[in-house]
Amino acid sequence: MKADKQKKLEAAGWKVGSTAEFLELDTAEEMLVNMKLAMAAEVKSLRTQSGITQQDLAKRLRSSQSRVAKIESADRTVSFDLLIRTLAELGATRSQIGKIVGSRKGSPQKPVKRTRKPLSGQKQ
């Protein structure tokens, strides 16, 4: 976000922060989310570069087109196993997959501390 826009928002009473801060993610949770997003983006990139439709990829995975769409959007129901299997199906090597999850996209920008709040009705 541009600094001038951030200043205007803050002057209007808005609190500006990162997605991780908003969602109260700790460092490990933020890292997992970023890794999943990076892998999903790579699935879509490899699929489109190869000229393969979501339907074609679904057949190769013995799945459905809607499941491939969920994979590409990093839906919360998509496991890391499925993301890795999909990348492998698209020809990614172990080394390439390692680079995807090890990229800056897969790492939090800064540590985020969080104290867990008890669920309603639970003692602290």
N, C-alpha and C positions, 0 to 999 in steps of 0.2 A: 504494500500500500504506500502511496506517495505520502511524504511527510506533511504536506499542506492539507491533504484530505484528512489525515489522522488528526491533525490539530483542530480542524473544523469539527470533526465528530466529537472529540474530547471536549471542546468548548460548548458543544450542544448537550453535554451530559452523558455521552456514550462512553463506555469502557472499551478500550481497544486492546486486544490480546491475540494470542495464537489459538488455533483450533484445539490444541492439546490442553491449553489452560481452560478454555470454555467447557470442554468435555471432562475436565479434571482427570486427565490421563497421567499415569506415572510414566517414567522413562521407558520401561519395558513395554507397556501397552502402546505408547506412541510409536516405538520402534516396530512392533508387530503390525500396526495399522499401516505405517509407511512401507513396510516390506510387502504387504499384501497389495497395496495400491500400485507399487512399482511392478510387481509380477503381473497384475491384471492388465496394466498398460502395455507391458511387453507382449502379452498374449494377443491383444488386439493388434498391435503393431506387426508382429510376425504373421498373423492371419491375413491382414490386409496386404502386406508386402508379397505374400505368397499367392494372392488372388483367390483365396479360399473364402467361401461364404460361411456364415455362422451355421447354416444348415449342413454344409459339407463337413465342417469340423465336428458338429454334433454326431454325425454318422460315424466318423472315425473314433470318437470317444464312446460310442454306444450310449448316447445321451440325447437330449433334446435341444432345439435351437434356443429355447427360453433359458435353458441351463447355461449355454454358452454366453448368452447375454449377461447372465448373472456373474459368470466368471469374469467377463470383461469389465464389469462395473464393480468388482470386488465386493459383491454382496456378502453380508455377514454369514450367510449359510454356506458359503464356498470355503472348503478346507484348504489348508496349505498343500496337502497331498494332491488334491484335484488340480490346483494351480500348477504344481510341479509336473504332474502327469500330462497336463495340457501343453505346457511349454515343451516337454520332451516329445510329445506327439507332433509338435510343430517344428521339430528338428533342433531345438536348443540343446547344447551340451551341458554336462555338469558344470564345467568351467563358466559357461555363459550364465547359467542360472545362479551360480555363486556370485558373479559380478552384479547381477540384477539385485539380489538381496543384500549385497555388500555395498551398493552404491549409496551416495549421499541421500538419494531419495528414500532409501530404506532406513536411514538413521535419523534420530531426532536432532534438531538444530541445537538445542540446549537442554540441559536437564530440567525436568519439571517435577517439583515436589508436590506431594498430595497427602493429605491426611484423610483416611477413610472415615466417612460418616456412617454411624450405625443406621441400619434400616429401622423404620418406624417400629416401635415395640421392642427393640433390642436394647440391652444395656451396653454401655460403652466399656 
